[in-house]
Amino acid sequence: MHVMLNMEWQDLDFEIPPLTDQTWLRAIDTALPFPQDVAEAGLESVVADSMYHVEKHSVVVLIARC
């Protein structure tokens, strides 16, 4: 699990730690509109980039699965 908290007054880009033999999946992004802000189990979006744009005053949770 990787949690990104942006409590700044501006959007920020966060570097995502690299994984071996796993993929990061976006489980939560509080900046997205309901109901896309929290993904249902098994329907998480793949995060392919090494950076993630986190909007101001929002939280992003990534999970890794094999």
Sequence and secondary structure as in RCSB ss.txt:
>XXXX:A:sequence
MHVMLNMEWQDLDFEIPPLTDQTWLRAIDTALPFPQDVAEAGLESVVADSMYHVEKHSVVVLIARC
>XXXX:A:secstr
 EEEEE SSS EEEE    SS EEEEEEETTS TTTTB  TT  EEE SSEEEE TTEEEEEEEE 
